[in-house]
Amino acid sequence: MSSAQWNAGQTHGQAQAKTEEWVQSAQGTANKACDKMADSKESAQQGKEETAGFLQQTGEKVATMTQGAIDGVKNTLGMNEKK
């Protein structure tokens, strides 16, 4: 085997190793990005559920306060139907 052939083989081997290293690095980066997207999606879903719960509670409180105000006005005007 000549020196040129040996050098070519060595260069090819180094290029192949470097390519494999880049592929593995890209796969790792892609996996991290997928994990972050999954975490973001989960976090958004949790926030959505918390917001829905908060709005439900707020709506119930507003309804209760409104009914209390209506009852207060009826009592003041003598229109409350308590028997």
LINJOUR-V411710 format. One record per pair of residues at least 12 apart in sequence whose C-alpha atoms are under 8 Angstrom apart, sorted by the first residue. I is the first residue (numbers start at 1). J is the second residue. D is the distance in Angstrom with one decimal. If there is no record, write none. Layout:
BEGIN
I_J_D, I_J_D
END
This chain:
BEGIN
none
END
